[in-house]
Amino acid sequence: MGIVRVEFKDNVGTDLVFGGAVEPRGATGYWFAGEVRGVCQLDRSGESFDNTVRVEHGATSGDWNTLEFRITGDSIKVEGEGTRLPNETVDFRIGANVTALGNYHYGSAATVVAGGPPQEVVATYTKMDGNGNNSYYVRFTGQAWADGPTQYAVRGTLDASTQGGALTQQHATFGHKSASGSWKYETFRTDDGVKDILVRGPRKAGESIRLVVGATSNIANLYSYGKEVTVTLPDTF
């Protein structure tokens, strides 16, 4: 799957975790983002170097690429990209300069499936008033992809508008699920403007997913929905 978690811990107070997510950039590329959390309690006040952490990544058949950061106790944002053989997995590991001379030791490693080719997705819901104008309009535009053989990911934007005149706050919603799973929803106020969406979920191996959008356009603010969109997710490019 596209979620990565690696950690480094020793017996002198160093406890570091990198957590993030990986996405494909075509068959021969990948991109990832996440953050490092934790501490290193070694006293470097008399040294010429700081406590630092390394997040290393690379194609499974290739060499490590290194990102290095000073440890302050605050979370550290990490982002990177790399190349790989077609559809190859990506490896991650984390380490810190914990020896007296500042040399690095490494903790756990993880091998991650970057994902399959993104599929373009559009889902809409429209309700017309008596004059033939849109009184409710919701549109999701984005991409969905296989996040490994038993996961999926969807990224895009949700745009919603109403004609006005409602006495209560109106909402739009974005629903997603595997073909055999249960619906999960991301819900926003219709006057919030365009919303960015990134969701992940489980699926059976090779299973398609379903997406739908809707709005509180019924009496008592009940939801109505547009047509469900089925998306087939290839596992490889």
N, C-alpha and C positions, 0 to 999 in steps of 0.2 A: 504494500500500500504506500501512498505518498506521504504518510506522516513519519517523521523521524524523531527519535529521542535517544541521546547518548549522554553518559554521565561519567564523571571522574570524582572519586572520593578516596581520601587517605586517612591515616590515623593521627594526623597533626592539624586537623581543622579545615582542610580543603574539601569543599563540597560544591561541585559545579554540574549543571545540567544544561544541555542545549536541546531545545524542542522547536520543531518547525515543520514545514511542509514543502514538498518537492513537486514541481510541475514540468511536463515535457516542453521542450522548445524544438519541435520537429522530431524526426526519428533519431537525430544525432546530437541533440542538445538537451540541457536541463537548466532549470532555474529553481532557486530555493530561497526561503526567507524564514526567519524565526528569531529567537532570542536566547541568550545565555543568562541564567540566573544562578546566584550562589555567592560563596565567599572563599577567600584564601587568607588565613590568619597568620601567615609567616611574616615576621618582622624584617623588612628590607631597608630600614632607615639608614643602616650603615653601608649599604651596597650601591653599586652604580646602575642597578636595574630594578624595575618594579615587578610585582607579581603580575603575571600575564597568563592569558588563556589562549589556546589555539583551537579553532574549529577547522578541521581538515575534511576535504571532500574530493571525490574524483570518480571517474568511471571505474567499474570493478576491474577491468583489464589494464587500467592506466596507473599513473602516478598521483600522489596526493597534491592537492592545491591547498595552500595554507592561508587562513585569515587569523590575524593575531590582535588581541585587544588587552588593554590594561584593566586589571580587576579593581573595581572601586566599591563593590557591594551593591551598586545599582544594576538593574537589568541592562543588557547590552544587545542592541539590535544587530542582527546579522543577515546579510543578503549576499548571494553570489550566483554564479552560473558556470557552466562548463560544457565540454563536448564529450561524446561517447560514441561507441559503435552503434549501429542501428538497433534500437530497442534494448540497449544494454542497461543493466541495473547500475545504481549509483551508491557508493559507499561513503559513510561519515564516521568520524571519530573525534574525540575531544581530549585535550591534554593541558597540563599546566607546568610551569617551570618551578618545580617544587624541591629540587635538590639545592644544596648549599651553594653550588656554582651557578645555579639558574638553568640547569638542564631540564629538559621536558620528560615527563612521564605521561603515559596515555591511559585512559580508562576504556570504557566499552566502545564497541564499534557497531554499526548497523548497515545493512544492505537494503536499499529501498528501490521499489519499482517506480520509475518516473511517471508512467501513465501512458495511455493510448492517445490517438489523434483527437483533438477537440472537434466536436460536432456543433455546428451553428444551430441555435435554438431561438424561436420566437413563440411566445404565448400571449394571448390577448383576451380581454373581456370588455364587451361594450354593451351598454344599455341605452336605448334611444328614448327620448321624450315624445310627447304627442305630436310635436312638429317635425319629427325626423332628425333632431339634433342629438349629439352624444350627451347624455346626462351623466354617465359614468364611463370612463375610459381607463383601462389598466393595460400596461404592456411590459412584458419582460423580454429583454434582448440580451443574449449572451452565448456562452459555450458550455457544453457538458463533455466530460471525458471519463474514460475508465481510469480509476485511481488504484491500479492493480486489479487482479482478477475478481476480487470480492468487495470492491469499494467503488464509489463514484464521487465525482466532484462537479459542481456547477458554479460558474462565475458569470456575473452580468449586472445589469441595471434594471430597476423597476421604476417605471414612471406612471403616475396616477393623477387623474384630474376629475373634478366633478363640476356640474353646472352651477352649483350653489343653491341656497335656499333651504338646505336641511337644518333642522332644529338641533341636531346632535352632531358630535364629532364623527366624521366618516373615516373609514379605514380601507386600505387595500391589503391584499395578502398574496403571498407566493408559496405554493405548495410543491413538495417533492417527495418521491418515494421510489423504491424499487418496484418492479412489476408485481411482486408477491408480498411487499411490505406494507406498512401503515403510513399514512400521510403525516408529514411534519410541515409546519408553517412558519414563515417569517412575515410578520404583520407590522404595518406602518400607518401613520395618519396620512390621508390623501393630500394634506397641505404641507407635508414635509419636504416636498420636492423630489428630485431623482435620488433614489437610494441604491448604493452599491450592495451587491449580494455575493457572498461566497459560502456555499454549504457543501458538506460532505455526508455520505451515508453508506450503509452496508447494502450489499446485494448478493444474490447467489452467483456463482461463477457463470459468466456469459449472459447474465440477465439484463434486460433493458430497464429503463427508468421511465417514470411518468412525471410530468410537470403540469401545473395549472395555476392560473391567477384568478382573483375575484375581488369583490368589493361589497361593502355593507349597503347594498342597494335595495334590499327588501324591507318590508314593514318590520318595525322593532329592531332595526339594525342587523337583521340576519343577512348572511352572505349569499350572494349568487356568484357562480363561477362560469368561466369560459370553457371552451373545449379542451379536454385533456390532450397533452402533447406526449407522444411516445418517442423516446430517443434510444436508438441502438448504439451501443458503445463498443467499438472495436478495441481489443486489448493491445494490439500492436499497429504500428504504422505500415 
